[in-house]
Amino acid sequence: MIILDMGPLWLVLLLVRTQNVLALHQILKFMLSVFLLMHSLLQVSYTSWFLDAFNYAIAINMDVLNLSIGGPDYLDLPFVEKVWEITANNIIMVSAIGNDGPLYGTLNNPADQSDVIGVGGIDYSDHIASFSSRGMSTWEIPHGYGRVKPDVVAYGREIMGSKISTGCKQLSGTSVASPVVAGVVCLLVSIIPENRRKEILNPASMKQALVEGAAKLVGPNMYEQGAGRVDLLESFEILKSYQPRASIFPSILDYTNCPYTWPFCRQALYSGAMPVIFNATILNGMGVIGYVQSPPTWHPSTEEGNLLRIHFTYSEVIWPWTGYLALHMQIKEEGAHFSGVIEGNVTVRIFSPPAQGEKTARTSTCVLQLKLNVIPTPPRSKRILWDQFHSIKYPPGYIPRDSLDVRNDILDWHGDHLHTNFHIMFNMLRDAGYYVETLGSPFTCFDASHYGTLLLVDLEDEYFQEEIEKLRDDVINTGLGLAVFAEWYNVDTMVKMRFFDDNTRSWWTPVTGGANIPALNDLLEPFGIAFGDKILNGDFSIDGEHSRYASGTDIVRFPRDGYIHSFPFLDSSESGATQNVLLNSGMNKADSPILGLLDAGEGHIAVYGDSNCLDSSHMVTNCYWLLRKILDFTGSNIKDPVLFSESAKQDVPLYEDDNRLPSRRTDVNYTLYSAVTGKDLICRSDSRFEVWGTKGYNLHVRGRNKIMPGHHVIDLGRGLNSTFGSSRSRRPKFTKKRKGDSLGNRYFSLLYRDELDVPELVASHWVVPAIVAVTGFVLILSIWRIHHKRRRRRRSASGRLANI
């Protein structure tokens, strides 16, 4: 058996009972060269180095590979695909989950891949180590939901290990916990007779043994501990009688098991909500490739279970060894007043091609147990909708950090999700009695009459024109509350932040600021609100509550009769450097408006220029107190006497000329990163089922959804408990609509299934076919008449010739 352990400082190769003894000197020579190369370049690593090492591991038929290194770039495709190749070659890869804890959404690649055993760290008291990275995976955001990671945890704090020279020392980190699990894997491999190892052991079966045998810890949630602490003896008992099969991890989602099933156990299901998505992993121990034989099915245990409707999305092809099964769960309208527990099972049947020597396909039925809390639909004022759709994170682009005071973490890569770096805020809102739902589709995909407040925090993407128009109507006429927490944006500062990346051999420059202020200004323009391009820093207090303003922006437009709060801050932007020099010479700081509150028609708006006080990643002080006061105002029109004091009321509007507002970068191709620019407006699978695959409410065909290519039809009138869908290897191709398209062009586009506005869509059921039919009939009639006339002329001409 050959085990390769690749750490951040050294490589150790351990050969146990290998038959390839003659290759030992070659392997040691390879190790020494890699060690010297890494040491000479001060531990800087390149993707190509790993690719060479992985190719070598495949060439010598490695059994187990430990990788005590990783990074946040899960879109480094040469690396990711080579890891797939590693595991597809039946090499069991164990990898450290990362040392970016206690922050959430900080998983490192490749440990965040489903075909890799990702390992977190604990101390000897079975507490999650503070440095151990937390889940969930962020590949799936914003349109889906992350997977459970780490897979298991192991001891990783103050572990005795050898020094590079002589003697021992204490080591800490998930880089230490990962080799511990790799050692457990090697011991488990050794119990399988050598002639049966390749038949039974593979990355999926080993992960099944580890997660099913793990000891669940009391206290940590599943995105902190995964299945729990690795247990060698329990995993041994599982492997001793193992038969190839498929399974689901986690195999149970129990809302009553708190805090392990956080965040699901913190908020019950209720009718009218956005779908709650749970993303499980399919482990296929039967073969490197597998398929879903039949769509997943929901089997309720009691009659109340019929109130639950589940739509499934899943891997059509399970490769290598693993896939995903996502549950999109909604309570039907008839369950609006139901309170209780719904239980049942989800089953899905998997098959793999027959193994060598077998004649029939291998099949296995996977079971996922559900136990869900359901409550009556909460009042509108207590329901908050969190905008995830307009958030862009690293990778794929250089999305810079929100606080420029943080020097050791230049990228915004934690997901910006309610359950990652905003998880403390989520818990606070739940404690305050609010219900928070997530929107991963455009604003046209939610019904504003159901929500008290739309919460926009730290957003980097653009907005469809339809979204801007709908939001204006939702606020002014429907009474939707709007709360915006912005971030810094300054083009000169962005340009100065560029750096040369040695790995890609290219210059990297931020594609936007902490937030996309020009896009936010477009969204807020109908309300007469705009942000500026200052980068403000300083401390302030309101009503005895102290907060830190960290790299926030200023408000430069605000209507009369609104309420503005201003404070003296330093401007650290490039354009503010001269001002700061003058201030240091003795001048007083000018007040900068940072908080604005406004009644707008039936709705209420609050804007604030900084989001770091809500983000647990690099928070100095929180501003949850301010968020609660803002939500009281936007959702229930409760006005705090301090925030709405007469001294804060604006007698004249705050106004900045258009040419002085922040502008977009013209040297960045934003279509590479945006879900809006150059894309079609469409409601995705995180929207309510009735608008899936459409443009949204009041923009789709009634009775049946207008489905884009590649999407399954959803019949709104069937009343089934579940619908199903699957991922496709071919993505749907959408025709790009130009602003200058004429009405005629838009009608012709119906033939190619382009999306149109509602009058055209509704009419397309009968008007367009009728027009096509009439046009075709007239055309055929015209051709026939012309042809008939020509025949008459030929006949008359022939007759005259004959008479001559």
C-alpha positions in Angstrom: 0.0 0.0 0.0 1.3 3.4 -0.9 0.4 6.5 1.0 1.5 10.0 0.0 1.2 12.8 2.6 1.6 16.3 1.1 1.9 19.0 3.7 2.6 22.8 3.4 6.3 22.4 4.3 7.3 18.8 3.5 6.3 15.6 1.8 6.4 12.3 3.6 6.0 9.1 1.7 5.2 5.9 3.6 5.5 2.5 1.9 3.7 -0.3 3.6 3.8 -3.8 2.1 4.4 -2.5 -1.4 5.4 -5.0 -4.1 7.1 -2.2 -6.0 10.2 -2.1 -3.8 12.5 -1.3 -6.8 10.8 2.1 -7.2 11.6 3.3 -3.6 14.8 5.1 -4.6 13.0 6.9 -7.4 10.2 8.0 -5.0 12.6 9.3 -2.5 14.5 11.2 -5.2 11.2 12.7 -6.3 10.3 13.7 -2.7 13.7 15.3 -2.2 13.4 17.4 -5.3 10.0 18.6 -4.5 11.0 19.5 -0.9 14.1 21.5 -2.1 11.9 23.3 -4.7 9.3 24.3 -2.2 11.9 25.3 0.4 13.9 27.4 -2.1 10.9 29.4 -3.2 9.7 30.2 0.4 6.8 27.8 0.3 5.1 29.6 -2.6 3.0 26.9 -4.5 1.7 26.8 -8.0 -1.1 24.7 -9.5 1.3 23.1 -12.0 3.4 21.6 -9.1 0.3 19.9 -7.7 -0.7 18.6 -11.1 2.8 17.0 -11.5 2.6 15.4 -8.1 -1.0 14.2 -8.7 0.1 12.7 -12.1 2.9 10.9 -10.3 0.5 9.5 -7.7 -1.7 8.1 -10.4 1.3 6.7 -12.3 2.5 4.7 -9.3 -1.0 3.5 -8.3 -1.2 5.4 -5.0 -3.8 4.1 -2.5 -4.2 7.0 -0.1 -3.2 10.6 -0.5 -3.3 13.3 2.3 -3.3 16.9 1.3 -2.6 19.3 4.2 -2.9 22.4 2.1 -5.7 24.2 0.3 -7.2 27.5 -0.8 -10.4 29.3 -1.5 -10.3 29.0 -5.3 -12.7 26.2 -6.2 -12.8 27.5 -9.8 -9.2 26.6 -10.4 -10.4 24.0 -12.9 -7.0 22.4 -13.8 -6.6 21.6 -10.1 -10.2 20.7 -9.4 -10.5 18.4 -12.4 -7.2 16.7 -11.5 -8.6 16.0 -8.1 -11.6 14.4 -9.8 -9.1 12.3 -11.9 -7.2 11.3 -8.7 -10.4 10.0 -7.0 -11.7 8.5 -10.3 -8.5 6.4 -10.3 -9.6 5.0 -6.9 -7.2 7.0 -4.9 -8.7 8.0 -1.5 -7.9 11.7 -0.9 -8.0 13.2 2.6 -7.6 16.9 2.9 -7.6 19.6 5.6 -10.6 21.8 5.6 -8.7 25.0 6.5 -7.6 27.2 9.4 -9.8 30.2 8.8 -12.2 29.5 11.7 -14.2 30.4 13.6 -15.5 32.1 10.5 -18.2 30.4 8.5 -18.1 29.8 4.7 -14.3 29.4 4.9 -13.8 25.9 3.5 -10.7 25.3 1.5 -10.4 23.4 -1.7 -10.0 20.5 -2.4 -11.5 19.5 1.0 -14.8 21.1 0.0 -15.2 18.7 -2.9 -17.7 15.9 -2.3 -15.3 13.2 -3.6 -12.7 14.2 -1.0 -12.7 13.4 2.7 -12.6 16.9 4.3 -11.3 17.0 7.9 -11.8 19.6 10.6 -10.0 19.9 13.9 -10.9 19.4 17.6 -9.1 19.6 20.8 -8.7 16.8 23.4 -11.9 18.0 25.1 -13.9 17.3 22.0 -14.5 21.0 21.3 -14.2 22.3 17.8 -10.9 24.1 17.5 -11.3 27.8 17.1 -9.0 27.7 14.0 -11.0 25.0 12.2 -12.8 26.4 9.1 -16.6 26.1 9.1 -19.1 25.2 6.3 -21.2 25.4 4.3 -19.7 25.0 0.9 -20.2 28.1 -1.3 -20.0 26.6 -4.8 -23.8 26.6 -5.0 -24.5 30.1 -3.9 -26.4 32.2 -4.9 -28.9 30.0 -6.7 -28.7 26.9 -4.4 -27.5 26.0 -0.9 -24.2 24.6 0.3 -23.3 21.1 1.2 -22.4 19.8 4.7 -18.6 20.1 5.3 -16.4 19.1 7.0 -17.1 15.3 6.6 -15.5 14.4 10.0 -13.3 16.0 12.6 -10.2 14.7 14.3 -7.7 15.8 17.0 -5.7 18.8 15.6 -4.7 20.9 18.6 -1.4 20.4 20.4 -0.6 17.1 18.7 2.9 15.8 19.3 4.9 15.6 16.2 8.5 15.5 15.1 10.7 18.6 14.4 12.4 18.9 11.1 15.8 18.5 12.9 15.4 16.2 16.0 13.0 15.8 18.9 9.3 16.5 19.2 7.1 19.5 19.3 3.4 20.3 19.6 1.5 20.9 16.3 -1.9 22.5 15.8 -4.1 23.0 12.7 -6.4 21.0 10.4 -3.1 20.2 8.6 -2.4 18.0 11.6 -5.9 16.6 11.9 -6.0 15.5 8.3 -3.0 13.1 8.5 -4.6 11.6 11.6 -7.6 10.7 9.5 -5.3 9.5 6.7 -3.8 7.2 9.2 -7.2 5.9 10.2 -8.0 5.3 6.6 -4.8 3.3 6.2 -5.6 1.1 9.2 -9.1 0.5 7.8 -7.6 -0.4 4.4 -5.4 -3.0 6.0 -8.4 -5.0 7.4 -9.6 -5.8 3.9 -7.9 -8.8 2.3 -5.6 -7.5 -0.4 -7.3 -9.4 -3.2 -10.6 -7.7 -2.4 -9.4 -4.1 -1.7 -10.0 -2.8 -5.2 -13.4 -4.5 -5.2 -14.7 -3.0 -2.0 -12.6 0.1 -1.2 -13.0 3.4 -3.0 -13.4 7.1 -2.0 -17.2 6.6 -1.5 -17.1 3.4 0.5 -14.4 4.8 2.8 -16.3 8.0 3.3 -19.4 6.0 4.1 -17.5 4.0 6.8 -16.1 7.2 8.3 -19.3 9.3 8.4 -21.5 6.5 9.5 -19.1 5.4 12.2 -18.3 8.9 13.5 -19.3 9.9 17.0 -21.5 13.0 17.0 -20.3 15.7 19.4 -22.7 17.6 21.7 -22.9 21.3 20.9 -21.4 21.9 17.4 -23.7 22.1 14.4 -23.2 20.0 11.3 -21.4 22.8 9.4 -18.8 22.7 12.2 -18.3 19.0 12.9 -19.8 17.2 9.9 -20.7 13.7 10.9 -18.6 14.0 14.1 -15.3 12.8 15.6 -13.8 10.0 13.5 -14.2 6.6 15.3 -11.8 3.9 14.1 -13.6 0.9 15.8 -17.1 1.9 14.6 -15.8 2.4 11.1 -14.0 -1.0 11.3 -17.3 -2.7 12.2 -19.0 -1.1 9.1 -16.2 -2.1 6.7 -16.0 -5.7 8.1 -19.3 -6.6 6.6 -19.5 -3.9 3.9 -21.3 -4.6 0.6 -21.1 -2.0 -2.2 -24.1 0.4 -1.9 -25.2 4.0 -2.3 -26.2 6.3 0.6 -27.0 9.9 1.4 -25.0 12.1 3.7 -26.4 13.4 6.0 -29.0 10.7 6.1 -31.3 12.6 8.5 -32.6 16.1 8.6 -34.3 16.6 12.0 -35.6 20.0 12.8 -36.0 19.0 16.5 -32.3 18.2 16.8 -30.8 21.6 17.7 -28.1 22.8 17.5 -26.8 20.0 15.3 -29.2 20.8 12.4 -28.6 24.6 12.6 -29.7 26.7 10.8 -32.7 24.6 9.8 -33.8 24.0 13.4 -33.8 27.7 14.1 -36.6 28.5 11.7 -39.6 26.3 11.1 -41.3 25.9 7.7 -44.5 27.8 6.9 -46.8 28.3 4.0 -46.0 31.1 1.5 -42.3 31.1 2.2 -39.5 30.8 -0.3 -38.4 27.2 -0.7 -36.1 25.9 2.0 -33.2 24.1 0.3 -31.3 21.2 1.9 -28.4 20.0 -0.2 -27.3 16.4 0.6 -24.5 14.3 -0.9 -25.0 11.0 -2.7 -22.2 8.6 -1.9 -22.0 5.8 -4.5 -19.8 2.9 -3.3 -21.0 0.7 -6.2 -18.9 2.3 -8.8 -17.0 5.4 -10.0 -20.0 6.3 -12.2 -23.7 5.9 -11.3 -27.1 7.2 -12.4 -30.4 8.0 -10.8 -32.7 5.2 -11.9 -35.9 7.0 -11.1 -36.9 10.4 -9.7 -36.6 10.8 -5.9 -39.9 10.4 -4.1 -41.4 11.8 -0.8 -43.1 9.3 1.4 -45.0 11.1 4.3 -45.5 9.0 7.5 -48.8 10.7 8.3 -51.6 12.5 6.4 -50.1 15.9 7.5 -47.1 15.1 5.4 -49.2 15.8 2.3 -49.0 19.5 3.3 -45.3 19.4 2.3 -44.4 19.8 -1.4 -40.8 18.9 -2.4 -39.1 19.6 -5.7 -35.9 17.7 -6.3 -32.8 18.7 -8.2 -30.0 16.1 -8.4 -27.0 14.9 -10.3 -28.0 13.1 -13.5 -24.6 11.5 -13.6 -22.9 10.6 -10.3 -19.2 10.9 -10.9 -16.6 10.5 -9.6 -18.2 8.4 -6.8 -20.5 11.2 -5.6 -23.3 13.5 -6.6 -25.9 15.8 -5.0 -29.5 15.6 -4.0 -31.2 19.0 -3.3 -34.6 19.2 -1.6 -36.6 22.4 -2.3 -39.3 22.3 0.3 -42.5 24.4 0.5 -45.7 24.1 2.7 -48.8 24.2 0.6 -51.4 27.0 1.0 -53.8 24.7 2.8 -51.1 24.4 5.5 -51.1 28.1 6.3 -52.6 27.5 9.8 -51.0 24.1 10.5 -48.7 23.8 13.5 -46.9 20.5 14.2 -44.3 18.1 12.9 -44.1 16.5 9.5 -42.2 13.2 9.2 -41.4 10.9 6.4 -38.7 9.6 4.0 -37.2 10.6 0.7 -36.0 7.7 -1.4 -33.9 7.6 -4.6 -32.7 4.6 -6.5 -29.1 4.6 -7.8 -27.6 2.1 -10.3 -24.1 1.6 -11.6 -22.7 -0.6 -14.4 -21.8 -4.1 -13.4 -18.3 -4.6 -11.9 -15.8 -6.8 -13.5 -17.1 -10.4 -13.6 -20.7 -9.3 -13.0 -23.5 -9.5 -15.5 -26.2 -7.2 -14.0 -26.1 -3.6 -12.9 -25.6 -2.8 -9.3 -28.6 -1.0 -7.7 -29.2 0.5 -4.3 -32.0 2.6 -2.7 -30.9 5.6 -0.7 -33.1 6.9 2.2 -33.1 10.4 3.7 -35.2 10.8 6.8 -37.1 14.1 7.4 -38.5 15.5 10.6 -39.7 19.0 10.0 -41.3 21.7 12.2 -44.2 23.6 10.7 -45.9 26.7 12.1 -48.7 29.0 10.9 -47.6 31.7 8.4 -46.1 34.6 10.4 -47.4 38.2 10.0 -46.0 40.2 7.1 -44.2 42.7 9.4 -42.0 40.0 10.8 -41.0 38.5 7.5 -37.7 39.6 6.0 -36.4 38.7 2.5 -32.6 38.6 2.2 -31.3 39.4 -1.3 -28.6 36.7 -2.2 -29.0 37.0 -6.0 -27.1 40.3 -6.3 -24.1 39.2 -4.3 -20.9 38.3 -6.1 -18.0 36.6 -4.3 -14.5 35.4 -5.0 -14.0 33.3 -7.1 -14.2 33.9 -10.1 -13.2 37.6 -10.0 -11.1 39.8 -7.7 -13.9 40.9 -5.4 -12.2 43.0 -2.7 -12.7 42.9 1.0 -15.3 45.1 2.6 -13.0 46.6 5.3 -9.8 48.1 3.9 -8.3 48.0 7.4 -7.9 44.2 7.1 -4.6 43.6 5.4 -4.2 39.8 5.6 -7.4 38.9 3.7 -7.8 40.8 0.5 -10.7 38.9 -1.0 -14.4 38.7 -0.3 -14.7 34.9 -0.4 -16.9 33.8 2.6 -20.2 33.6 0.6 -22.0 36.7 2.0 -24.8 34.4 3.0 -27.2 34.4 6.0 -25.7 31.1 7.1 -22.0 31.9 6.5 -20.4 35.2 7.4 -23.8 36.7 8.4 -24.8 33.8 10.6 -24.6 35.8 13.9 -26.9 38.4 12.4 -29.3 35.6 11.4 -29.4 34.2 14.9 -30.0 37.7 16.3 -32.9 38.3 14.0 -34.4 34.9 15.0 -34.0 35.8 18.6 -35.8 39.1 17.9 -38.8 37.2 16.5 -38.1 37.8 12.8 -38.4 35.2 10.0 -35.7 35.5 7.4 -36.0 34.0 3.9 -33.5 34.0 1.1 -34.0 35.2 -2.5 -31.6 33.8 -5.0 -33.4 35.1 -8.1 -34.3 38.6 -9.4 -36.7 40.9 -7.6 -39.5 40.0 -10.0 -39.6 36.5 -8.5 -41.1 37.4 -5.1 -44.5 38.7 -4.0 -43.9 41.9 -2.1 -47.3 41.7 -0.3 -45.9 38.8 1.8 -42.9 40.7 3.3 -42.3 43.5 5.6 -38.7 44.3 4.6 -36.4 43.5 1.7 -32.9 43.5 3.1 -30.0 44.5 0.8 -26.5 44.0 2.3 -23.1 44.4 0.6 -24.3 43.7 -2.9 -22.0 43.7 -6.0 -24.2 42.9 -9.0 -26.2 45.0 -11.4 -30.0 45.1 -11.6 -32.5 44.4 -14.5 -34.6 47.3 -15.5 -37.7 45.2 -14.6 -36.3 44.8 -11.1 -35.9 48.6 -10.7 -39.4 49.2 -11.8 -40.9 46.5 -9.7 -39.1 47.6 -6.6 -40.4 51.1 -7.0 -43.9 49.8 -7.3 -43.5 47.4 -4.4 -42.3 50.1 -2.0 -44.6 53.0 -3.0 -47.8 51.0 -3.8 -47.5 47.7 -2.0 -45.9 49.0 1.2 -42.7 47.0 1.1 -40.0 48.2 3.5 -36.5 48.6 2.0 -33.3 48.4 4.1 -29.9 48.9 2.4 -26.5 48.5 3.9 -23.9 49.6 1.3 -20.1 49.6 1.2 -17.2 51.6 -0.1 -16.7 52.3 -3.8 -13.9 54.4 -5.3 -12.4 53.8 -8.7 -9.0 55.4 -7.9 -8.7 53.2 -4.9 -9.6 50.1 -6.8 -6.9 50.8 -9.4 -4.3 51.2 -6.7 -5.3 47.8 -5.2 -4.2 45.8 -8.2 -1.5 43.2 -7.8 0.5 40.7 -9.9 -0.5 37.1 -9.3 2.4 34.8 -9.7 0.2 31.7 -10.2 -1.8 33.0 -13.2 1.0 35.3 -14.4 -1.4 38.2 -14.7 -2.4 41.5 -13.1 -5.5 41.3 -10.8 -7.6 44.4 -10.2 -10.9 44.7 -8.3 -13.9 44.4 -10.6 -15.9 46.5 -8.2 -15.7 48.0 -4.7 -16.9 46.6 -1.5 -20.4 47.1 -3.0 -21.5 48.1 -6.5 -22.5 51.7 -5.7 -23.3 52.8 -9.3 -25.8 49.9 -9.6 -27.3 50.7 -6.2 -27.7 54.3 -7.2 -29.7 53.1 -10.3 -31.9 51.0 -8.0 -32.5 53.9 -5.6 -32.9 56.7 -8.2 -36.7 56.5 -8.3 -36.6 57.4 -4.6 -34.1 60.3 -5.0 -31.4 58.5 -3.0 -27.7 58.0 -4.0 -24.4 57.1 -2.4 -21.0 58.8 -3.0 -17.5 57.5 -3.4 -15.9 58.5 -0.1 -14.2 55.8 2.0 -15.1 56.8 5.6 -13.6 55.5 8.8 -14.3 56.5 12.4 -16.3 55.8 15.6 -19.7 57.3 16.4 -22.5 56.8 18.8 -26.3 57.2 18.6 -28.4 57.2 21.8 -25.5 55.7 23.8 -24.8 52.9 21.3 -21.2 52.9 20.0 -20.2 51.7 16.5 -17.3 51.6 14.2 -17.7 52.9 10.7 -15.2 50.8 8.7 -14.6 51.7 5.1 -18.2 52.8 4.5 -19.5 55.3 2.0 -21.5 58.5 2.3 -25.0 59.5 1.2 -24.9 62.3 -1.4 -28.6 62.4 -2.4 -31.7 62.3 -0.2 -35.2 63.8 -0.5 -36.5 66.6 1.6 -38.5 65.6 4.7 -36.3 62.6 5.1 -34.1 62.1 8.2 -30.3 62.2 7.9 -27.6 61.4 10.5 -24.1 62.7 9.8 -20.8 62.3 11.7 -17.2 63.6 11.3 -15.1 60.9 9.6 -11.8 60.7 7.8 -12.0 60.0 4.0 -9.3 57.4 3.2 -10.0 57.2 -0.5 -7.4 58.4 -3.0 -9.5 61.5 -3.7 -9.8 62.2 0.0 -6.0 62.1 0.7 -5.5 65.8 0.2 -8.4 66.6 2.5 -6.9 64.4 5.2 -3.6 66.2 5.0 -5.4 69.5 5.6 -7.3 68.0 8.5 -4.0 66.9 10.1 -2.9 70.5 9.8 -5.6 71.6 12.2 -8.8 71.9 10.2 -12.0 70.4 11.5 -13.5 67.3 10.0 -16.6 67.8 7.9 -19.7 65.8 8.7 -20.6 63.0 6.3 -24.2 61.7 6.0 -24.2 57.9 6.6 -27.7 57.1 7.7 -31.0 58.1 6.0 -34.6 57.2 6.7 -37.6 58.0 4.5 -41.3 57.5 4.1 -42.0 56.6 0.5 -45.6 56.2 -0.4 -47.0 53.2 1.4 -43.5 51.9 2.2 -40.5 53.0 4.2 -36.8 53.1 3.3 -33.6 53.1 5.4 -30.1 53.4 3.9 -26.8 53.0 5.7 -23.3 53.2 4.1 -21.5 50.3 5.8 -22.1 46.6 6.2 -19.0 45.5 8.2 -21.0 45.9 11.5 -23.3 43.1 10.3 -20.6 40.9 8.8 -19.0 38.5 11.4 -15.8 38.0 9.2 -14.0 41.2 10.2 -16.4 43.0 12.5 -15.0 45.5 15.0 -18.3 46.4 16.7 -21.7 45.2 15.7 -24.7 47.4 14.8 -27.5 44.9 15.5 -29.1 47.6 17.6 -29.4 49.8 14.6 -30.6 47.0 12.4 -33.5 46.3 14.8 -34.5 49.9 14.9 -34.4 50.0 11.1 -36.5 46.9 10.8 -39.0 48.3 13.2 -39.4 51.2 10.9 -39.3 49.5 7.5 -41.6 46.6 8.6 -43.9 48.1 11.2 -43.5 51.9 10.8 -42.3 52.2 14.4 -40.1 55.3 14.5 -37.4 55.5 17.1 -37.5 59.0 18.7 -33.8 59.5 18.4 -33.5 58.4 14.8 -36.5 60.5 13.9 -35.7 63.6 15.9 -36.5 67.0 14.5 -32.8 67.9 14.4 -32.3 65.0 11.9 -35.1 66.1 9.5 -34.1 67.5 6.1 -35.7 70.8 5.3 -34.0 70.9 1.9 -33.0 67.9 -0.3 -29.5 66.6 -0.3 -28.4 66.6 -3.9 -25.3 65.8 -6.0 -25.0 66.3 -9.8 -25.1 63.2 -12.0 -21.6 63.8 -13.3 -20.2 63.7 -9.7 -21.8 60.4 -8.8 -19.6 57.3 -8.7 -19.2 55.8 -12.2 -18.7 52.2 -13.4 -15.3 51.0 -14.5 -15.0 50.9 -18.2 -12.0 48.6 -18.3 -13.8 45.6 -16.7 -15.9 43.0 -18.6 -18.6 42.6 -16.0 -20.4 39.9 -17.9 -17.8 37.5 -16.7 -18.9 37.8 -13.1 -22.5 39.1 -13.2 -25.8 37.2 -13.1 -27.5 40.2 -14.7 -25.2 41.8 -17.3 -25.7 40.0 -20.6 -28.0 37.4 -19.0 -31.7 36.7 -19.3 -34.1 37.5 -16.4 -35.4 34.2 -15.1 -36.7 32.9 -11.8 -34.6 29.9 -10.7 -35.1 26.9 -8.5 -34.9 28.9 -5.3 -38.1 30.8 -6.1 -41.5 29.7 -5.3 -42.6 26.8 -7.5 -45.3 28.7 -9.4 -42.7 31.1 -11.0 -39.9 28.7 -11.8 -38.5 29.2 -15.2 -40.5 32.5 -15.8 -39.7 36.1 -15.6 -41.6 36.4 -12.4 -44.9 37.5 -11.0 -47.2 39.3 -13.5 -44.6 38.5 -16.2 -45.5 34.9 -17.0 -48.2 32.8 -18.6 -51.0 32.0 -16.2 -51.9 28.3 -15.6 -48.6 26.9 -16.8 -45.1 28.3 -16.5 -43.3 29.5 -19.6 -40.3 27.1 -19.4 -36.9 28.1 -20.8 -35.0 25.4 -22.7 -33.5 22.8 -20.4 -36.1 23.2 -17.6 -38.8 20.7 -16.8 -42.4 21.7 -17.1 -44.2 22.4 -13.8 -47.9 21.9 -14.0 -49.4 24.3 -11.5 -52.8 22.5 -11.4 -51.7 19.0 -10.6 -51.4 19.3 -6.8 -48.7 16.7 -6.5 -46.5 16.4 -3.4 -43.4 16.6 -5.4 -41.9 17.5 -8.7 -38.5 16.6 -10.0 -35.7 17.9 -12.0 -32.1 17.0 -12.7 -28.9 18.7 -13.7 -28.0 18.4 -17.4 -24.5 18.2 -19.0 -25.6 20.8 -21.5 -26.6 24.1 -20.2 -29.5 26.0 -21.8 -28.5 28.6 -24.4 -30.5 31.8 -24.3 -30.8 34.3 -27.0 -29.5 37.7 -26.0 -32.1 40.4 -26.4 -31.0 43.9 -27.5 -32.5 47.1 -26.4 -33.1 48.2 -30.0 -35.1 45.1 -31.0 -38.2 46.1 -32.9 -41.7 44.7 -32.1 -41.5 42.6 -35.3 -38.2 41.1 -34.2 -39.6 40.3 -30.8 -42.5 38.5 -32.4 -40.2 36.5 -34.7 -38.2 35.6 -31.6 -41.2 33.6 -30.3 -40.2 31.0 -32.8 -37.0 30.6 -30.9 -38.6 30.6 -27.4 -37.3 34.0 -26.4 -38.9 35.5 -23.3 -41.2 38.5 -23.9 -43.2 40.9 -21.8 -46.6 39.9 -20.5 -48.9 41.3 -23.3 -46.8 39.5 -25.9 -46.6 36.3 -23.9 -50.3 36.1 -23.3 -51.1 36.9 -26.9 -48.6 34.3 -28.1 -50.9 31.5 -27.2 -53.3 32.3 -30.2 -52.3 35.6 -31.9 -48.9 34.6 -33.2 -50.0 31.1 -34.5 -53.0 32.8 -36.1 -50.8 35.4 -37.8 -48.4 32.7 -39.0 -51.3 30.6 -40.3 -53.0 33.5 -42.1 -49.7 34.7 -43.5 -48.9 31.2 -44.7 -52.3 30.8 -46.3 -52.1 34.2 -48.1 -48.6 33.3 -49.3 -49.7 29.9 -50.7 -52.7 31.5 -52.3 -50.6 34.2 -54.0 -48.1 31.6 -55.3 -51.0 29.5 -56.6 -52.6 32.5 -58.4 -49.3 33.5 -60.0 -48.6 29.9 -61.1 -52.2 29.7 -62.5 -51.8 32.9 -64.5 -48.5 31.7 -66.0 -50.1 28.5 -67.1 -52.9 30.4 -68.8 -50.4 32.6 -70.6 -48.4 29.6 -71.7 -51.6 28.0 -73.1 -52.6 31.1 -75.0 -49.1 31.6 -76.4 -49.0 28.0 -77.7 -52.3 28.3 -79.4 -51.2 31.4 -81.3 -48.1 29.8 -82.5 -50.1 26.8 -83.8 -52.4 29.1 -85.7 -49.5 30.8 -87.5 
